[in-house]
């Protein structure tokens, strides 16, 4: 996914949140005007013009989607690893419908399989292009839990460890929603509902101010009036 390389060259904005898979997909499918050196030859006027290029994912959505993050690029005669942190979606669905095919065919779109995916594995790379070490996170179909595979060692890990922004995430493997275990789909929907409810409700009145006072004074936060 060359979007990672473009983001690395641009550099992070101040207070910018970690890159997510959804943001990388938006960058991947974004419109890009070609440079003069890469001008496209128009078949009508036979002139070279700085056309606008846009990439799309092939349709229909496959049962298994593999996203390869471009962690290495050539800088002169040497390769460099892109250490940009990327947060992967361990407990929410990834919707790629906006990035599939050319659009415009409503009948074909309605007959196409769903374009939502659920993460089932992550391959991590540590080191450089010359040498390094691979580990992998994989989710069990039996109990829905994540495990870390590191050579001969296998251990259970929490969702938060898989989904935190990582400089090592290299390959992401996702299952289309209709072939993913039903428990994964339900868990993702429940997580989304809880997140939406939390965003709608917000913190109790006065709590945010109390926390701000505590942070400024390094003391315990005073309870808002009327709190139990």
C-alpha positions in Angstrom: 0.0 0.0 0.0 2.0 3.0 -1.3 -0.2 5.4 0.7 2.1 4.6 3.7 5.1 5.8 1.7 3.3 9.0 0.6 2.3 9.7 4.2 5.9 9.1 5.5 7.3 11.6 2.9 4.7 14.2 3.9 5.5 13.8 7.6 3.0 13.8 10.4 1.0 16.9 11.3 1.2 18.3 14.9 -1.0 16.3 17.2 -2.0 14.0 14.3 -3.6 10.8 15.3 -1.9 7.5 14.3 -2.6 6.2 10.9 -5.5 3.8 10.6 -6.4 1.2 7.9 -9.3 3.4 6.8 -7.1 6.4 6.4 -4.6 4.4 4.4 -7.4 3.2 2.1 -8.5 6.7 1.5 -5.0 7.8 0.7 -4.6 4.8 -1.6 -7.8 5.6 -3.5 -7.3 9.3 -3.5 -6.9 11.3 -6.8 -3.4 12.1 -7.7 -2.2 14.4 -10.5 0.7 13.0 -12.5 4.0 14.8 -12.6 5.2 16.2 -15.9 7.8 13.3 -16.1 5.0 10.8 -15.8 2.6 12.6 -18.2 -0.1 10.4 -19.8 -0.4 10.3 -23.6 -3.9 11.2 -24.6 -5.2 8.8 -27.4 -7.4 11.6 -28.9 -5.1 14.6 -29.1 -1.9 12.5 -28.9 -0.4 15.0 -26.5 1.2 14.2 -23.1 -1.0 15.7 -20.3 -0.8 15.7 -16.6 -3.8 13.4 -16.1 -5.4 12.6 -12.8 -4.9 9.0 -11.6 -7.1 7.1 -9.1 -6.6 3.6 -7.9 -9.4 1.2 -7.0 -9.6 -2.3 -5.5 -10.6 -5.1 -7.9 -14.2 -6.3 -7.7 -15.9 -8.3 -6.5 -14.5 -8.2 -2.9 -12.6 -11.5 -2.3 -13.3 -13.8 0.7 -9.9 -13.1 2.1 -8.3 -9.7 1.8 -4.6 -9.2 2.3 -3.3 -5.6 2.8 0.4 -5.2 2.4 1.8 -2.1 4.1 4.7 -0.7 2.1 7.3 -0.7 4.9 10.3 -0.5 2.6 11.3 2.0 -0.1 14.4 2.7 -2.1 16.3 5.9 -1.2 19.0 6.3 -3.8 20.9 3.0 -3.9 19.8 2.0 -0.4 16.5 0.7 1.1 14.9 2.3 4.1 12.2 1.0 6.4 9.1 3.2 7.1 8.5 3.2 10.8 5.2 5.0 10.6 2.9 3.7 13.4 -0.4 2.1 12.1 -3.4 1.2 14.2 -5.1 -2.0 13.0 -8.8 -2.7 13.6 -8.8 -5.8 15.9 -12.4 -5.4 17.0 -14.2 -3.4 14.3 -15.2 -4.1 10.7 -13.3 -2.5 7.8 -15.7 -1.3 5.1 -14.0 -1.2 1.7 -17.1 -0.6 -0.4 -16.0 3.0 -1.3 -12.8 1.7 -2.8 -14.0 -1.2 -4.9 -14.6 -1.3 -8.7 -15.5 1.7 -10.8 -19.0 2.2 -9.5 -22.0 3.3 -11.5 -23.7 -0.2 -11.8 -26.3 -0.3 -9.1 -27.6 -3.7 -10.2 -24.1 -5.3 -10.0 -23.4 -3.5 -6.7 -26.5 -4.9 -5.1 -25.6 -8.5 -6.2 -22.0 -8.2 -5.1 -20.9 -9.8 -1.8 -20.6 -7.6 1.3 -17.5 -5.4 1.4 -17.0 -5.4 5.2 -14.0 -7.3 6.6 -12.9 -8.5 10.0 -9.2 -8.8 10.9 -8.0 -12.4 11.4 -4.2 -12.1 11.5 -1.4 -9.6 11.5 2.2 -10.3 10.4 4.8 -8.1 12.2 8.3 -7.3 11.0 11.1 -6.0 13.2 14.5 -5.0 11.9 15.6 -3.9 8.4 15.3 -5.3 4.9 18.7 -7.1 5.3 17.8 -8.9 8.5 15.0 -8.9 11.0 12.4 -11.0 12.9 8.8 -11.9 12.2 6.0 -12.5 14.6 2.2 -12.9 14.0 -1.1 -12.2 15.8 -3.9 -14.6 14.9 -7.5 -14.8 16.0 -9.0 -18.2 16.9 -12.3 -19.3 15.2 -13.0 -21.4 18.3 -12.9 -18.8 21.1 -12.4 -15.5 19.2 -9.3 -14.7 21.2 -6.0 -13.3 19.9 -2.7 -15.1 20.2 0.8 -14.0 19.6 3.1 -16.4 17.7 6.8 -15.7 18.3 8.9 -18.6 17.0 8.0 -21.6 19.2 6.3 -19.4 21.8 2.5 -18.9 21.7 0.6 -16.7 24.2 -2.8 -15.1 24.5 -3.1 -11.4 24.1 -5.9 -8.8 24.5 -7.5 -6.9 21.7 -5.9 -3.7 22.8 -2.4 -5.1 22.1 -3.3 -6.0 18.6 -5.1 -2.8 17.8 -2.6 -0.3 19.3 -0.5 1.8 16.8 2.4 -0.3 15.8 5.6 0.3 13.8 5.9 -3.4 13.0 2.5 -4.2 11.4 3.4 -5.4 7.9 0.7 -7.7 6.5 -3.0 -7.6 7.5 -5.3 -10.6 6.7 -9.0 -10.0 6.8 -12.1 -12.2 6.3 -15.1 -11.0 4.4 -18.1 -10.6 6.8 -20.1 -13.4 5.2 -17.3 -15.9 5.8 -16.1 -14.6 9.1 -17.3 -16.4 12.3 -20.7 -15.0 13.4 -19.3 -14.3 16.9 -16.7 -11.9 15.4 -19.4 -10.0 13.5 -21.6 -9.7 16.6 -18.7 -8.6 18.8 -17.7 -5.9 16.2 -21.3 -4.6 16.1 -21.6 -4.5 19.9 -18.3 -2.7 20.1 -19.6 -0.1 17.6 -22.8 0.3 19.6 -20.9 0.9 22.8 -18.6 3.4 21.2 -21.5 5.3 19.6 -23.4 5.3 23.0 -20.3 6.6 24.8 -19.8 9.3 22.2 -23.4 10.4 22.5 -23.6 10.4 26.3 -20.2 11.9 27.0 -18.7 12.4 30.5 -20.9 13.3 33.5 -21.5 17.0 34.0 -18.5 18.7 35.7 -16.3 15.6 35.5 -14.1 16.9 32.6 -13.5 20.1 34.5 -12.7 18.2 37.7 -10.1 16.1 35.8 -8.6 19.2 34.4 -8.2 20.7 37.8 -6.7 17.5 39.1 -4.2 17.4 36.3 -3.2 21.0 37.0 -2.8 20.6 40.7 -1.5 16.9 40.7 -4.1 16.2 43.4 -7.1 13.9 43.5 -10.0 15.1 41.3 -12.8 16.8 43.2 -16.1 15.2 42.6 -18.7 17.2 40.6 -21.6 18.6 42.7 -24.3 16.0 43.2 -21.9 13.0 42.5 -22.2 9.9 44.8 
